[in-house]
Amino acid sequence: MERLQRIRELLERQGHQAGDAVLALFSLHGFHPDVLRAAGLRDDLVLVDLAALYGDAPVLGGT
């Protein structure tokens, strides 16, 4: 997540309009509780696990 934030910042500095970009994290085995907590607090972060990818569960985050 922090790496994606940094990339977005670098893109903005280069003149790209990346400020509204949503950060998406994908996982086959779930997410660490800290990442789940962050997704619940941020509107620019979504978490997609295997169940969400196949439509069996909702995508988390993006509140």
Secondary structure as GFF3:
##gff-version 3
##sequence-region A 1 63
A	DSSP	alpha_helix	2	13	.	.	.	ID=ss1
A	DSSP	beta_strand	23	27	.	.	.	ID=ss2
A	DSSP	alpha_helix	33	41	.	.	.	ID=ss3
A	DSSP	beta_strand	45	49	.	.	.	ID=ss4
A	DSSP	alpha_helix	50	53	.	.	.	ID=ss5
A	DSSP	beta_strand	60	61	.	.	.	ID=ss6
###
